[in-house]
Amino acid sequence: MEYSFILYPNITSKEEMRQAIKGTLDYYINHYPQKRLNGKTCGQVRKESLEQNEFTQYPIIPARRYVRYWNEIESKKKHQKEIIIEEIKNNPNQIGMGC
């Protein structure tokens, strides 16, 4: 878990690593407020949900890097399609129909 090294940069043994992982999980579940949860921690949201017997919807904010990646893929597909269409327009007799 890469976050363990951020919170616990001086790990030297297997046991220290176990403790670092437990500490990291505890930190992100119980002490790290999240913007998408209106400033609550995951642990608070879970506790409230269990006490109320209902589920509160919280938005899932799309990761910009994934959105950007898929936009680039779509742009490349569109560009390839435009190239193929242009080739067909310029050389209609050279494009076979697979027969």
C-alpha positions, -999 to 999 in steps of 0.1 A, spaced: 0 0 0 18 31 -12 1 55 13 17 36 42 51 49 30 38 85 31 24 83 66 51 59 78 83 66 58 108 47 80 95 11 78 122 -15 84 104 -47 92 74 -68 83 57 -60 116 62 -23 111 47 -27 77 17 -44 91 13 -17 117 17 10 90 -10 -6 69 -34 -8 99 -26 28 108 -31 40 72 -65 23 70 -75 37 103 -64 72 92 -83 71 60 -115 55 75 -117 74 108 -97 106 106 -96 118 69 -126 140 60 -136 138 24 -150 166 3 -174 143 -15 -188 131 19 -195 167 29 -165 168 53 -173 135 70 -150 105 72 -159 71 57 -163 58 92 -188 85 102 -208 79 70 -209 42 77 -219 46 113 -247 71 104 -259 47 77 -261 18 101 -279 39 128 -305 53 104 -311 21 85 -311 42 53 -285 50 26 -275 85 18 -263 91 -17 -230 108 -20 -217 119 -54 -189 101 -70 -166 127 -86 -150 114 -118 -113 113 -117 -100 139 -141 -72 117 -154 -96 89 -164 -120 114 -180 -91 129 -199 -78 95 -209 -112 84 -224 -116 118 -241 -82 112 -258 -93 77 -269 -125 91 -284 -106 119 -301 -82 93 -317 -111 72 -328 -128 102 -344 -95 112 -361 -90 76 -375 -126 76 -388 -120 109 -405 -88 96 -422 -107 65 -434 -136 85 -448 -111 109 -465 -93 79 -481 -126 65 -494 -136 99 -509 -102 103 -526 -99 67 -539 -134 52 -542 -123 26 -568 -94 13 -547 -115 4 -517 -126 -32 -519 -158 -44 -504 -143 -77 -493 -156 -97 -523 
